[in-house]
Amino acid sequence: MRLDEKDFHNDVVRLDLLEESDRARLEASGAVKSMWDWMPVIPTGTSFHAYFDFMLALKQQGTIIPFSVTRQSDGAFAGVIAYLDVSRTHRRVGVGYIWHPPDMRGTVVPVATQMAMIGRAFGARMRRIELPIAAANERAIRALERLGARKEGVLRRYVRLADGSWGDLAVLSLVDAEIRGAIDLLKDRVAEMQLA
């Protein structure tokens, strides 16, 4: 299995490689305003279009593998997510650049998206999944820790944010059996949320 293979879905979400055609969907989704809470400065500027162009350029270079997320039940745009810093030699990959529309947060969509991403990484024989996240995003850190991810530390003043401030980056990871445990936990959560 490859990380960028097509036909990437489960019962809840479908993930498609990010394309130019996703620009309008992302721009109209409400992401633009809320993304800037955690968005780092990028070399080409801090506008939405600069960000989107940058994502497509990194995809072309093979630095990241970005996806658009679609909710299966109604075809609604459900966010973006990416694989980062892929090292097939060392069997490690990061998961980041995650954003879901506000109305989908707290629903089965983010859980199913994480399940898809972690499951595919495991299927691609990755032995380490890194989960970099803004250290100030305590809610997301707690959610990852509930999956079994371990916080390895905080990189202080690691990134300059779009608003000009400096942000610390927390690094969490899942390794070896922790990955399988996280997948099982996510499957259980998705099943519970679908029944609720």
C-alpha positions as CSV (number, residue, x, y, z in Angstrom):
1,M,0.0,0.0,0.0
2,R,1.2,3.5,-0.8
3,L,0.3,6.6,1.2
4,D,-1.0,8.4,-1.9
5,E,-3.0,5.6,-3.4
6,K,-6.4,6.5,-4.7
7,D,-9.7,5.0,-3.3
8,F,-9.0,6.2,0.2
9,H,-12.2,6.0,2.2
10,N,-14.2,4.4,5.0
11,D,-17.9,4.5,5.8
12,V,-17.7,8.1,7.1
13,V,-15.2,10.0,5.0
14,R,-13.5,9.9,1.6
15,L,-10.0,11.4,1.2
16,D,-8.8,12.6,-2.1
17,L,-5.4,14.1,-3.0
18,L,-5.7,17.9,-2.8
19,E,-6.1,19.4,-6.2
20,E,-6.6,22.9,-7.7
21,S,-10.3,22.1,-7.9
22,D,-10.5,22.0,-4.1
23,R,-9.5,25.7,-3.8
24,A,-13.0,27.0,-4.1
25,R,-14.5,24.4,-1.7
26,L,-11.9,25.2,1.0
27,E,-12.3,28.9,0.6
28,A,-16.1,28.7,0.9
29,S,-16.0,26.4,3.9
30,G,-15.2,28.9,6.6
31,A,-11.7,27.5,7.0
32,V,-9.9,30.7,5.9
33,K,-10.7,32.7,9.1
34,S,-10.2,29.9,11.6
35,M,-7.1,28.4,10.1
36,W,-5.1,31.5,11.0
37,D,-5.3,30.7,14.7
38,W,-2.6,28.1,14.2
39,M,-1.2,28.9,10.7
40,P,2.5,29.4,10.4
41,V,4.0,32.1,8.2
42,I,4.8,30.6,4.8
43,P,7.4,32.0,2.4
44,T,4.8,33.2,-0.1
45,G,2.6,35.3,2.3
46,T,-0.3,34.8,4.7
47,S,-3.3,35.0,2.4
48,F,-5.5,32.0,1.8
49,H,-4.4,31.7,-1.9
50,A,-0.7,31.9,-0.9
51,Y,-1.4,29.0,1.6
52,F,-3.2,26.9,-1.0
53,D,-0.5,27.5,-3.7
54,F,2.1,26.6,-1.1
55,M,0.3,23.3,-0.3
56,L,0.1,22.4,-4.0
57,A,3.8,23.2,-4.4
58,L,4.9,21.0,-1.5
59,K,2.7,18.2,-2.9
60,Q,4.4,18.6,-6.3
61,Q,7.8,18.4,-4.5
62,G,6.8,15.3,-2.6
63,T,7.3,17.0,0.7
64,I,3.7,16.4,1.9
65,I,0.8,14.4,0.7
66,P,-2.3,16.6,1.3
67,F,-5.9,15.4,1.1
68,S,-9.3,17.0,1.0
69,V,-11.9,15.3,3.1
70,T,-15.5,14.7,2.0
71,R,-18.3,13.4,4.3
72,Q,-19.7,10.2,2.6
73,S,-23.3,10.6,3.8
74,D,-24.0,13.9,1.9
75,G,-20.8,14.8,-0.1
76,A,-20.1,17.8,2.1
77,F,-16.6,19.2,2.2
78,A,-15.2,18.0,5.6
79,G,-11.7,19.5,5.8
80,V,-8.1,18.9,4.9
81,I,-5.3,16.8,6.3
82,A,-1.8,15.8,5.2
83,Y,1.0,13.3,5.6
84,L,4.2,15.2,6.4
85,D,7.9,14.4,6.3
86,V,7.5,10.9,4.8
87,S,10.6,8.7,5.3
88,R,10.1,5.3,3.8
89,T,13.7,4.4,4.7
90,H,13.0,4.9,8.4
91,R,9.3,4.0,8.1
92,R,8.0,7.2,9.7
93,V,5.5,9.8,8.7
94,G,3.8,12.8,10.3
95,V,0.1,13.6,10.2
96,G,-0.8,17.3,10.3
97,Y,-2.3,20.4,8.6
98,I,-5.6,19.2,10.0
99,W,-8.7,21.4,9.7
100,H,-12.4,20.5,9.9
101,P,-15.3,22.9,9.6
102,P,-16.7,24.0,13.0
103,D,-20.0,22.2,12.5
104,M,-18.2,18.9,12.0
105,R,-15.9,19.1,15.0
106,G,-17.0,16.8,17.8
107,T,-18.7,14.6,15.3
108,V,-17.7,11.2,13.8
109,V,-15.9,13.0,10.9
110,P,-12.6,13.9,12.6
111,V,-12.4,10.5,14.3
112,A,-13.0,8.7,11.0
113,T,-10.4,10.9,9.3
114,Q,-7.8,10.1,11.9
115,M,-8.7,6.4,11.6
116,A,-8.2,6.5,7.9
117,M,-4.9,8.4,8.0
118,I,-3.4,6.2,10.8
119,G,-4.7,3.0,9.3
120,R,-3.2,3.8,5.9
121,A,0.1,4.7,7.4
122,F,0.1,1.4,9.3
123,G,-0.9,-0.4,6.1
124,A,2.1,1.3,4.4
125,R,4.3,-0.3,7.0
126,M,5.1,2.9,8.9
127,R,6.5,2.2,12.4
128,R,6.3,5.7,13.7
129,I,3.6,8.3,13.3
130,E,4.5,11.8,14.4
131,L,1.7,14.2,15.4
132,P,3.1,17.7,15.5
133,I,0.6,20.2,17.0
134,A,0.6,23.7,18.4
135,A,1.5,23.4,22.1
136,A,-1.3,25.9,22.9
137,N,-3.9,23.6,21.4
138,E,-4.4,21.7,24.6
139,R,-7.7,20.2,23.6
140,A,-6.2,18.5,20.5
141,I,-3.2,17.3,22.6
142,R,-5.5,15.7,25.1
143,A,-7.5,14.0,22.3
144,L,-4.3,12.6,20.8
145,E,-3.1,11.4,24.2
146,R,-6.4,9.5,24.7
147,L,-5.5,7.6,21.5
148,G,-2.3,6.5,23.1
149,A,0.0,9.0,21.6
150,R,2.9,10.0,23.8
151,K,4.0,13.6,24.2
152,E,7.7,13.6,23.5
153,G,8.3,17.2,24.2
154,V,7.8,20.8,23.2
155,L,9.9,22.7,20.7
156,R,9.9,26.2,22.0
157,R,9.4,29.2,19.8
158,Y,9.5,26.8,16.9
159,V,7.3,28.6,14.4
160,R,6.3,32.1,13.6
161,L,2.5,32.3,13.2
162,A,0.6,34.3,10.7
163,D,-0.4,36.9,13.3
164,G,3.3,37.6,13.9
165,S,3.5,35.8,17.3
166,W,5.8,32.8,18.0
167,G,4.4,29.4,18.7
168,D,5.7,26.4,20.5
169,L,5.2,23.0,18.8
170,A,4.3,19.9,20.8
171,V,5.5,16.6,19.3
172,L,3.5,13.5,20.0
173,S,3.9,10.1,18.4
174,L,2.6,6.6,18.1
175,V,5.1,3.8,17.6
176,D,4.8,0.1,16.9
177,A,2.0,-1.5,18.9
178,E,0.7,1.9,19.9
179,I,-0.4,2.4,16.2
180,R,-2.5,-0.7,16.2
181,G,-4.0,0.2,19.5
182,A,-4.9,3.7,18.2
183,I,-6.6,2.1,15.1
184,D,-8.6,-0.2,17.3
185,L,-9.7,2.6,19.6
186,L,-10.6,4.8,16.7
187,K,-12.7,2.0,15.1
188,D,-14.5,1.5,18.4
189,R,-15.2,5.3,18.7
190,V,-16.5,5.5,15.1
191,A,-18.8,2.5,15.7
192,E,-20.1,4.1,19.0
193,M,-20.7,7.5,17.4
194,Q,-22.5,6.0,14.4
195,L,-24.9,4.2,16.8
196,A,-25.5,7.3,18.9
